[in-house]
């Protein structure tokens, strides 16, 4: 049994989201956990890198595969503050991440609306972990920008 639960790891993803906001990026953060240890962490860097694919999930997957030296992450858990988009869902599916846990839903761009079958068929998906905190980061960020 794990001493560190979903709330702990989502708080780590939230810390990444806050770093993104400080950098003027949309505040999405992600961590990848393997055997109760964070092996990768990332936040959106689309502005910094001038790259529309530099989402937190994509950057975390790249880092995690480097740490493990393998392209499949079936024994890993991804914690992300906002529901992954279709692009990220495709990468998550191809990397075969075993468990996906996200905070806030994204009704405008989330995978569950447009590509609900994008994740690996054996993947466990859990939503709503620290949902209010995750959604709050997005709300505050976009209020400041308007």
Helices and strands as residue ranges (DSSP letters): H 6-22, E 29-34, E 37-43, H 46-49, H 56-68, E 76-82, H 86-95, E 99-104, H 111-114, E 124-127, H 131-145
